[in-house]
Amino acid sequence: MSGQMLFQFVVVAIGAFASALCAVFYFRRVRLERPAIGVFNVRDILVLSFFIVTLPLLYLILPGVVLTGFLVLTFSSALYMGLRPLLSVRYIWLLIGALIVADIVVTETLLGMQVGWQIYWILNSTVVLIAVVSVSNLYVQGGMRLQHIAWFSLFLAVYDAFFAFVIPITQQLADRFEARPLDASIGFAMGPYNANIGIGDLLVFCLFMVAAYKGFGRRGILAALSITGVFGVLLPVLTPLVITSLIRGTIGIVVPVQMFFGPAAFVTYLLLSKRAPERSMEQWFSKRAAEERSAIQTSQAIQSQAESLPV
């Protein structure tokens, strides 16, 4: 168990921090076309929560081929959205097609071997990483604030706990995606160990990290990194030591991560907002423009001084 838990910790930590930090890097460097979703409000959060609740039920009842087709469409859209500002359309679809076809082929032909599982997880994790970075930036750049994400995380905490312990849909979902094309998670396999973290948890981490950075700058991102490490990675990995029902023999371990992260995210937002108001996207753009002007003026001043020096 100690070996599995250590492996789980490493895989989950890499997946969580890689996704969230890539999302922040993308936010700093790339501007998506402003989506036609207007200003986020309570209604938008309720709609998003409705889809979060109902989609897992669809995943459980859809036939395998239909589920794979649905995942292909979903991931293709997310990948296209994130890659569009970076590549020409021709190369985007070549890359998307190569990743998805390779994932399906490896799933159908190589999962009987250890190296096959590792190739599968590398391909799968790449697709999921790009998807969560893209979607989180779509929402935050489209107007979603840390306040919305904090309340959404709190809702997911209740949702995760309910469907893990009262109606165990989470465990059934994990079984449903096991060894299927486009498993909605980031993971890896090595020797007897296999660990992963779901796309829903990763998306929440990315949303919180990007919105905290946008809204509160360095203080926000340090707070987001801290609670992700403690409540998104460490505590969920240690939980099976206390709640043994989460261990399903040799099948794997399923932990309701948001049960820990959600309350911590909500309290973190309250603490951050007490010290300073949250910046909007317009204020963020203004701040970035001022920094760029300052950098240009400093560069011009240094160049002028250098030209005025005697040769």
N, C-alpha and C positions, 0 to 999 in steps of 0.2 A: 504493500500500500504506500509506503514512504517513497518508493521509486516512482510510482504512478503519480503521486501528488506533486513531486518535484517536477516531473515532466509536464504535468498539467499546468503548474505555475509558470514554467518557462514559455510554453506555447501560448497560454492565455495572455501573459504579460507582453510578449512580442506582438501578438495580434492586436491587443488593445492599444498599446502605445504607438505602434507603427501606423495603425489606421487613423488615430486621433491626430498625431503629429503631421502625417501626410495631409490630412484635411486642413490643418492650420496653414501649412506651407502653400497648399493650393489656394486657400482663401487670400493669402498675401500676394500671390503672383497672378492669379487668373480671375477675370471678370466674366461671369456667365451672363447671357442675355437675361434681363430681368423678367422672370416668369410672370404670366398674367394671373397671379393669385392674389393680388392686392395686398392689403395690410392684414397681418395675422390677428385674429381675435379668438374669443372663446369658441365660436362656432367652428372655426378651422380646427381647433384642437379636438373638439367633439367628433368631427368628421374623421380626423386622423385616428382617433381612438377607436372609432367604429370599425375601420378597416383593420386595425391591429387585432381586434377581437374576432372578427369574422374570417379573415384570411386563413388562420390556422385550421379552422373547421373545414374550409374548402380543400386545403392541402391533404387532410385526412380522408376525404371522400372521393377526391378526383382519381380516375384511373391513372396508372403509371405513365402511359404515353401522353395523356393530356396534361398531367402535372409537369412532365419534362418540357412539353411545348410551351406551357405557361411560363416556366422559369426561363426558357430561352428568350421569349419576348420581353420579359421583365428585365433580365440582365442586359439584353441588347440595348434596350432603351436607356438604362442607367449608364452603361458604358459609352454610348454615343453622346449622351448629354455632357459627360465629363471630359471626353476626348475631343469634342468638336472645336473648342478654342485652341487646341494644341496641334491638330493634324488636319490635313485635307480630307475631304469626305472619302475619297478613294482608299486612302491608307487606313482610315478609321474602320471601314467595313471589312477590309482585309484582316486587320488585327482582331476585330471582334469575332469574325468567322473562324479565324485560326484558333483562338482561345476556346471558343465554345465547341467546335468540332473536335479539337484535341481532347478536351475534357470528356466528351461523350465517348470517343473511341477508347481512351485509356480506361474509363469506367467499365466498358463492355468487354475489354480484352486483357487487361493487365492486373486487375485487383487480386488475382490469386498469388501474386508475388509481392515481397516487401518493397522492392524498387517501384513496382506499379503503384502501390499506395502512396509512396513518397512523391512520385510524379503527379499523381491525381491531386494530392493536397497542395502541391506547388501551383498547379494550374487553377484549381478551385479557389485557393487563397488569393491569387492574383485578380481573378474576376471579382470576388467579393470586396477586396480592398478598393479597387477602382470604383465599384458601385457605391460603397458607403461614403467615400470621399466626394463623389459626384452629388449624391442625393443630399448629404448634409450641407454642402455648399449651396445647392439649389434652394433649400429651405431658409438658411441663414441669410444668404444674399437676397433672397426674395422677401425678407422682412421678419422672419421668425426671431424672437428675442429670447434671452436667457430665462426671462420670466415664464414664457410659454413652455420652454423645455423643462424647467423645474417642476411645473405643475404636471406636465406630461410624464415625467419620470416618476412622480409620486403616484400617479394613476397606474403606471406599469408595475410599480412595487406591489400594489394590491393585486393586480392582474397576475403577475408572476407567482405570487404566493398561493392564490386561489387555484390556478391551473397546475400547480406543482403538487399541492397537498390535498385539496378538496376534490377536484376533478383532474386527474393526472393526464392532461392533454400534452403537457410539455414533454413527458417521457415518450408518449406515442409519436409526437412529431420527430423527436430525435431518432426513433426507430424507423420512421417513414423515410427520412432523408439518408439513412445509413447506406453507404455503397451505391448511391444513386447519382446520376449526372447532376452537376451544378448544386451540390449540397450547399445550403445557404449558411455557410460558416467558414471560418479560417481555422486551419488545424494542421497537424502533422502526425506522422507515425514513425516510430523507431523501435526496432526489436519487438518486445511484447507490448509496448505502450502506444496508445493512440489517444490524442486529446484534441479538442476543438472548442471554439467559442462562437455562438450564433450571431447571425447578421443583425438581429434586432438589438442585441446588447452593444455591438460595435457601432451601429448607427447612433444610438443614444450617446455613447462616449464621444463620437465625432461631433454631434450636434452641440453637446455641452461644451466641449473644448473650444470649438470655433466661436460659438456665441459668447463664451466667457472672455475669450481673447478680444473679440470685436467690442464687447460691451464694457470691459474693465481693464483691457491692456495686460501688462505683465502680471499684475496682481491676480487677474482673472485666470490666466493660463496656469500660474503656479498653483492656485487653489484647485483648478480642474485636474491637473496632473496628480496632485496629492490624493484627492478623493478617488480618482480612477485607480491609483495604485493600491490604496487601502481597501476601499469598498467595492471596487470593480474587479480586482484581481486577487488580493491576498485573502480577504475574508471568504469569498466564495470557494476558493481552493481549499481552505481549511475546514469549511462547513461539514463535509462528509465525516470528519472525525467525531462530530457531535450528532449530526442527523444521519444515521447510517441507512435510513430508508432511501437516500439519494443514490446509494451504491447498488447497482443492479447486477450483482455477480460479475461475470466476465464480460457483460455487454458494454458497460461503461458507467460514467457518472454524469448525472444531469442536475445542475445547480441553478436555482432561480436567481440569477445575478442581480436583477433589478430590485429584488426584495431588500438588498443591502445598499445598492447604489442610489435608488430613488430617494429615500429619506435624506441621505447625505447630500445629494444634489440640491434638494429643496432648501435645506438648512444653509448650504454654501451660498446659494443665491441670496437668501435673506441677509446673510452677513455681508456679502459684497455690496448689495444695494443700500445697506445702511450707511456705508461710508461715502458712496458717490452714486449719482444716478447712472443708469445703464445707457451707453451710447447707442444711438440708432445707426442704421447704415449710412444715412446722409451725414451724420456727424463723423462717422468713420472715414468717409470719402474726403470730407473737409480736412480732417487731421492728416490723412495721407498726402493730400495735395500740399498742405503747408509744410510737411516734412520734406517733400520733394523740392519745393521752391527753396527751402532753407539749404538743402544739400547742393542745389545748383548754384545758389549765391555764394556759398562757401567755396565751392570748386572754382568759380570765376574769380573770387578774391585771391585765392592761392595762386591762380595762374597769372593774375595781374601783378602780384608781388614778385613772382618769379621773373616776369618779363622786365620789371623795373630794376632788377639787380644788375650791377655792372658786370660786364663780361671780363 
